[in-house]
Every structure is written in C-alpha cells, then in structure tokens.
Amino acid sequence: MNSPSDSSFPVGTLTIGKTFDFEAGHRLPSLPPEHKCSHQHGHSYRVEVILTAPALKAPGFVTDFGALVPFKKFLDTELDHQNLHEVLPFEPTSEHLAHFLAGWIIQNLEPDIPGWLVAVRVCETERSWARFDVEQR
C-alpha cells in the first residue's frame, strides 16, 4: 500500500484551517455620526486560522488542532462579550482585528507548533469578512 510520502503522490504544501467564534460589541468612533457603524452594535464573530507546513508531523498533522486551544482561551478571556473598542488599542475594524490576531498567533503559538500561519480571516457576518495574509517567510 502506498503512503502519501511515496513519490507517486504529488508534491505540494499541506494547509489546514480551524474556525473559532466569539461574541462582541464595538463601534467605530472615527466614522461620521450618520454611519451606522459609528454607533454601538455587536457581531457573532467567526475567526478562521489557516496554517501550513511543507511536511506532516506524526501521526500526519500540519499542526494538531489541540495546539490551538490557547488561541481559543485568548478569544474567550480577552474578547468574548467585550466592547472591542474598550479593550483593544486600535479601532476594531475586521481588518485590524485580523492583523492583530495573526500577530498574537505568531508570537504566542508559532514557536511551539510545527506549522506556520498563512492567514487569519475575521467574519462579522456570513457575507462580510477581512483576511490578513502573512508574508512569505
């Protein structure tokens, strides 16, 4: 029986993703008062973390999904059910949030996991999202 590491399988990069959720409110105070997002409102945020590796680690993972538990704990303790404009040091747009969360993962998880971060996507609704792509390293 062939294994995926056999030469009969294509060569490429393996990528995984994991989705996390949290609830939070925010407002964007730099917008004009007539803009709906300048007023307090909330979202059921969905955050997708995308990781890659050139080779799998035993038993066949890019990164064990269990290694992402600290990220979920961070979301739950620092952002869930918070007013994001009160707890973050920047205006909490989805774009800024995706960039911030990517930085958190690189600083706090990447040193201890075999894969590396490709992108973080933050969804405010089912139809609107922002994605931060990490530059090639």
C-alpha positions in Angstrom: 0.0 0.0 0.0 1.3 3.4 -0.9 1.6 6.2 1.6 1.2 9.9 0.9 5.0 10.3 1.3 5.6 8.0 -1.7 6.8 9.5 -4.9 3.6 8.5 -6.6 1.8 11.3 -4.7 2.0 14.9 -5.9 4.5 17.3 -4.1 3.0 20.4 -2.5 2.2 22.2 0.7 -0.4 21.0 3.1 -2.8 23.5 4.6 -5.4 23.3 7.5 -7.9 25.6 8.9 -9.8 25.9 12.2 -12.7 28.2 12.9 -13.4 29.9 16.3 -16.3 32.0 17.4 -16.8 34.8 19.9 -19.5 37.5 20.6 -18.5 41.1 21.0 -19.7 44.6 20.6 -18.0 47.6 19.1 -18.3 50.9 17.5 -16.1 52.8 15.1 -15.8 56.3 16.6 -13.8 57.8 13.7 -16.7 57.3 11.3 -19.2 60.2 10.9 -22.2 60.1 13.3 -24.6 59.2 10.5 -22.7 56.0 9.6 -24.4 53.0 11.3 -21.1 51.5 12.5 -20.3 54.7 14.5 -22.9 53.5 16.9 -22.6 50.6 19.4 -23.5 47.3 17.8 -22.5 43.7 18.0 -21.4 40.7 16.0 -21.1 37.0 16.3 -17.5 37.0 15.1 -16.1 33.9 13.3 -12.3 33.7 13.1 -10.6 31.2 10.8 -6.9 30.4 11.3 -5.1 28.9 8.3 -1.8 27.1 8.9 0.6 25.3 6.5 3.7 23.1 6.6 5.9 21.6 3.9 5.7 18.1 5.6 3.5 16.4 8.1 4.5 15.6 11.7 3.5 12.3 13.2 0.8 11.0 13.1 0.1 13.0 9.9 -0.7 16.6 11.0 0.3 20.1 9.8 -0.4 21.1 13.4 -2.5 19.2 15.9 -5.8 21.2 16.3 -5.3 20.8 20.1 -2.3 23.1 19.9 -4.7 25.9 19.0 -6.5 25.7 22.4 -4.5 28.7 23.8 -5.9 30.8 21.0 -9.4 29.8 21.9 -8.7 30.6 25.5 -7.4 34.1 24.5 -10.5 34.8 22.5 -12.7 33.6 25.3 -11.0 35.6 28.1 -9.9 38.8 26.3 -12.5 39.4 23.5 -15.7 37.4 24.1 -18.6 39.5 25.4 -16.4 42.7 25.4 -16.7 46.1 23.8 -13.8 45.7 21.5 -13.2 49.5 21.2 -12.6 49.5 25.0 -10.2 46.5 25.2 -8.2 46.8 22.1 -5.5 49.5 21.4 -6.9 50.3 17.9 -10.1 50.9 16.1 -11.7 47.5 16.0 -12.4 47.0 12.3 -12.3 43.5 11.0 -9.1 44.3 9.1 -7.3 45.5 12.2 -8.7 42.6 14.2 -7.4 40.0 11.6 -4.0 41.6 11.7 -3.9 41.7 15.5 -4.9 38.1 15.9 -2.3 37.0 13.3 0.3 38.8 15.4 -0.9 37.1 18.6 -0.7 33.6 17.0 2.8 34.3 15.6 4.1 35.5 19.0 2.3 33.0 21.2 1.8 29.8 19.3 4.2 29.5 16.3 7.3 29.0 18.4 5.7 25.8 19.8 3.8 24.3 16.8 5.2 22.6 13.7 3.1 24.5 11.2 3.1 28.3 10.5 0.4 30.8 10.0 -0.7 31.6 6.5 -3.7 33.8 7.2 -6.4 34.9 9.7 -9.9 35.6 8.4 -12.4 37.5 10.6 -16.1 37.4 9.7 -18.5 39.8 11.2 -21.5 38.3 9.3 -21.9 35.4 6.9 -21.3 37.7 4.0 -18.6 40.1 5.2 -15.1 39.3 6.2 -11.5 40.6 6.3 -8.4 38.5 5.8 -4.8 39.2 6.9 -2.2 37.1 4.9 1.2 36.7 6.5 4.1 37.5 4.1 6.1 34.5 2.9 8.9 33.7 5.3 
